[in-house]
């Protein structure tokens, strides 16, 4: 991965990056805390979840939910526990999603530090900290904040073990996290699958038996957790919403015809799914999509295939689920919170690449070209105002003619006065500066 001209490994620059990171984290915490304390009114889908908590116990929450709601078992059980302990106020029932949002902020900071250079990591953390949807969903009684938190909880240990394979405790932590994550978030299964795929080549290269055992336990724990909880509650919830015939998400299942599929892909990748730090439907997130493409290209150019696959595989697995009409793709930011880490990493890396390229000479070349165009326009204006010499100006004309003949070898046209000679000399100096740079 290319780095900027500034040596970010120098202690002073490391301190600078650390201070900016703390400032961005503080900004993210402040914004989330402010929205949480404002206690926005509970909206429709939140109310539908809360109604299911009023007259159900823990076993009853395994049955299909009222009002066609879908939520993981562990999320429902934790919300019911908070309701019994703290009551039904907005602050109480939104407490767990809020804590998940704060935890996601610090987990993403750790993920960015492990995968990107200092400049790209700062930009990625900045995008994540100020993005609207992670802030909004961490203050709602919905499982979307859990999707983001548990996805990051799986990614961080996996990346840290890839960076330092000798620290096998990171790998040992994954089975424990998988058991909880896939009970608390349906979307986390896409990230769990990504972690399994990304760890396989690294484990394959290991000659010790310990990584193989831990990797096998992780896959077994992930499969059992998802299978058990999805069978207990997920299947019934899915069927209660209409199953594969659910009209609500039907437009975000990919069409089968080629031309409509291309249009659908363009709309999905420039709409709400990519709205980080801001954006929207109708192509409003095109800028973020372009930054993600640049970030992916930079990973390819630097041959960081593991990190690139870590970012792209969740998209592929989610798209596969959409093809099977099991999970929507691209229609709404709230059901794509598990993709937020990948989007912010790619966008931050792409933005850092653009800034680095501009700092390496793009801005200087632009300034030189602008000066050369300005001098050319000035010289052309003076040449167009050429006039015949009068006796009064004969001495000046002779002087300019001699200067023009002496500069003919440098490619300058004969001048019509001292001003043109001075402009020609300035043009020659600008040309030498441009060639030197």
N, C-alpha and C positions, 0 to 999 in steps of 0.2 A: 504494500500500500504506500502510495506516495505521500510524502510529508511536506509541509510548507517549509519555506526558507528559514523560519524561526526554529531554533533547536528547542523543542518542547521538553527535552530531557534535562535541560539546565535547571538547577534548583530554583532560580528566580521565576522561570516560566512555569515550572511545576507548581510553585506557590500561587502564581497568577491563575492557572487553570483550576486549582483547588478552590480558590476564593470564588471564582465564577460559578463553579459547580454548587457550592454551598448557597450562593445567592439564588441560583435557579431552583434548587430544592426548597429553599425558604419561600420563594414565590409560589411554587406549586402547592406547598402545605397551606400557605395563607389563602390562596384562592379556594382550595377545597374546604378549608375550615370556614371561610366566609359563607360559601354556599350552603354548607351544612347548618350553620347557625341561623341563617335566614329563614329556615323552615318553610320552604315552598309548599304550597298545598299539595296534598296527595292526589295524583292524577289517576285516570281510569285503570290502567293495568296494575298499578300499585294497590289500588283499592280492591281489585279482584283477588290479589294474593292475600291481602290482609283479611278479607272476608273468610277465606279458607282457614285462617288461624283461630277464628272466634269460637267455633264449636267442634273442633277436631282435636283428637289426641295424636300421639306420635304414630301409632299404627294406622289411624284413619288417613294420615297424609300420604300413605302408600297407594291409596285409591285415586282414581282420576279426579282431578281438581275441578271445582266449579268454574264456570265462565271460560272454559276452553283454555285454561292456563297450563303452562309447561314450566316446571322448575325442578332442579335436582333435589334428591331426598335430603342430603346433608344441609343444604341451604334452608329448606323448609323446617327441618328440625331445629336448626340454630335460631331461626327467627321465632319459632314457637317458644323456645327456651327464654329468649330475651323478652318476649311478650309476657310470659308468666313472671319473670323476675323484675322487670323494669316498667311494665305497663305498655299502653298502646299509643303513647305520644309520638309525634314525628321524630323527635331526637332519639327516642328509644328504639323504635323499629328500624330506623335508618343507621343505627350505630355500627352494625357489623359491615355493611357495604362501605361505610365511611372509613372504617379501619382498614378494610381491604384496599381502598383507594390510596390511603397513605402508605401502606406497605408496598403497593405496586410502584409507587414513585421511587422508593429507595431500592427496590429490587431491580428496576430498570436502570437506575444509575450504576449499580454493580454490573449488570449485563453489558451496558455500553462501555464501561471501563475495560471489560475483559475482551471485547470484540473489536473496538475501534481505537484509532489514535486519539490523542487528547483533543484536538480541534474538532474532529468528527463526533467524538463522544459528547462534548459540550453542546454542539448543535443538536444532536439527537435528544439529549436530556432536556434542552430548551423547548424543542418541539413537543415532547411528551408532557412537560410540566404545564404548558399553556394551552394544550389542545382542549377543545370544548367537551367532546364526548366522554373522555375518561373522568373529567370533573363532574359532569352531569350525572353519570351513571353510578358514581360512588355515593350519591345522595338520593338513591331511590331504593324502594323495597322490591328490587328485582335482582336476579342472579348475575347481571352483566358485569358488575365489579368483581364478583367471584371468578368469572371467566378470565378476566385479565390477571388477577392476582395469582391464581393457581397455574396459569400458563407460564407466568414468569417464575413461579416457584419451581417448576420443572426445568425451565431453560437455564437458570443460573447455575445449579449444581452440574448440569451436563457440560456447559461451556467451561466452567472452572476445572473440571476433570480433563477435558480435552486440552486445555492449556497446560495443566500440570498433572500428567497421568500418574505420577508417583504418589499423589495425594488421593488415595483410594477411598477416603472417608466421604468425599463428594459423591462417588459412585454408590457407596453404601447408603447414602441418604435418599437416593432416588426411589427405591421400593417403598419406603415409608411415605414419601410424599405422594407417590402414585395412588396408594390406597385411599388417601384423603381427597386428593385432587379430583379423581374421577367420580367420587361420590358427591362432590360439591359443585361440579361444573360438567355439563355435557360437552361443551366445546373444547374442554381441555384434552379430550381424547385425540384431537388432531395434533396437538402439541406433543402429547405422549407418544404418538406414532412417529412424529418427526424426531424426537429424542432417540427413540429406538433405532431408526434408520441412520441417524448421524453418528451414533456411538458404535454401530456394527463394524465399520472398517477399522476404527481405532482399537476396538477390543480384539479384532481378528489379528492385528499386528502384535498383540501382547503375547509373551511367552509364558507368563505366570498364569496359574489357575485362578487366582483370586478375582481378576476382572471378569473372567468368563462366568464364574459363579454369581457374582453380583449382577452382572448384566442379565443372566437368565432369571434370577429372582425378580428383577425389575420388570421384565416382560411378563412374567407370570402374575405378579401383583397387579400390573395395569390391566391385563386381560380379565382377571377374576373380578377386580373392582368394578370395571365398566360392565361386564356381563351380569354380575349379580344385581347392581343397583338399577341398571337399565331394564332388566327383566322384572324386578320388583315394582318399579314405578314408571319408568320411562316408556315402556311399550303401551301401557294403558293410557298414559297422558297423550302419547302420540296419536293413538287411535281416537281419543276423545276430541281431538281437534280436527278430525277429518282425514288423518293419515296422508297418503300420497295425493289425495284429492283436495287437500286444503287450498282453497282459493286465495287465502291471504298472502301466501308466499309463492303462488304459482308463477308469477312473472319473473321470479328470481331463481327459477330452475331453467337451465340452458335449453334453448330450442334445438331441434335436430337438423334443420336446414342450414346450409353453409352461410348464406348471406345474412339471415336473421341472427345466426350465432355470432358472426363478426360484429354486428351492431350491438348485440347484447353484451359481448365482452367489452366493447368500447364504453358502453354506458356503465357497466359494473365497475370498471377500473378508473373511471373519471368522476364517479359519483360519491355518495355518502361514505362508502367503505374506505375511501382514501382521504377523507376530510381531516387531515392533520398537518398543521395546527388548525386550519380552517378550510372550508370548502362546502360542497353540497352537490345536489343532483344536477343533471343537465350539463355536465362537463365542468362544473365549478371547481373540481379537484384535479384538473388537468396538470396544474403546476406541481402538485405533490407527486403525481404519477410520473412526470418527467424526472423529478429528482430521484425517485426510486429507481428508474431505469439507469440513470447516471451512477447511482450508488452500486447497483448490480454490476454495471460495466467495470467500475473501479475494482470490485472484488474479483472479477474475472481477470482484469489486467494484472493484478497483484497475485493471482493464483491462490486466493484464499477460498478454496472450493468448499471447505467445511462450513464456513460462516455463510457463504452464499446459499448453500443448500439448507442451512438452518433457517434462513429467511424465506426461502421460496417454497419449501416442502409443505408448510401449513396451508398455503394457498392451494397447492395441488390436491392435498387430501380433502380440503373443504369443497373444492370444485368437484371432486369425485363423489362426495356425498350429495352434492346438488344434482349431479347427473342421475343418481339413484333416487332422487326426490326424498332424501332423508334430512337435508339441512340446506337452508337458503344460502345463496352466495351473492354478495355484493349489493343486496337491496337496501340494507339498513346498517348503520354503524353499530347499533346496539347488539346485533347478533354476530358481529365480527370483532368483538373486543379481543379475542384470542389472537387476532392478526395485528393488533396495534404494536407490539414490540418489533415485529419484522418491518412494518411500515416506517416506524420512527428510525430504526437503525439504517434502513436503506436511504431514507430521505436525508438524514443527518450526514451519511457518508457522501451522498451526491452533492449536497450543499457545500461540504468541506472541499470536495474536488473542484467545484466551480471557483470557490474563493481562492484556493491554492493556485489554480491555473491563472487567474486574473492577477494575483500577486506576483507570479513569476515573470510577468512581462506583458500581459495583455493590456493593462492600463498604461504602461510606458509606451508601447507601440501605438496605442490610440492617441496619446498626447503628441508624439512625433509626427504622426500622419496628419493630425489637425493643424500643427504649425506649418507643415509643408504645404498643405492646401491653402492656408491663409496667405503665405508668402507668394504662392503661385497666382492667387487672385489679385494681390496687390501689384505684382509685376505686370500682369496682363492689363490692369487698369492704367498703369503709367505708360505702357507701350501704346495703348489705344489713344492716349492723349498727346502723341508725338506731334511736334510742330517744327517748322523750318527755322533755322537759326537766324537771328537778326544781328547786325553789327554789335549791338549791345551785349548779345549773348555769345559772340563768336568765340571768345576765349574759353567759355564754359563748354561750348560744343566741341572744340578741339580736345579739351581735356577728357570729355566723355568718350570721344571717338578713339583716342589713344587707349583708354581703359578698356573699351570694348574690343579693340584689336588684340590687346594683351590677354584678355580672358577668353578669346575665341577657342583656344585649345581646351578649355574646361567645359565646353558645350554651352556657353552662355551666348545669347544673341547680342548684337551691337546695341549699346545703350543710346539714349537720346538726351542724357543729362546726368549730372552727378547723382541725383536721387536714384536713377535706375542702376547705376554702378553700385551704390550702397546696397540696394535690394538684391542685386546679383551676388554680391559678396555674402550677404546674409543667407541667401538660398544655398550658396556653396557650403557655408559653415553648417547649416541645418542638415545638408546631405551627408557631410562628413560625420556628424553626430549620429545620424540614423544608421550609417554603415558601421560605426563603432559599436553600436548597441545591437 
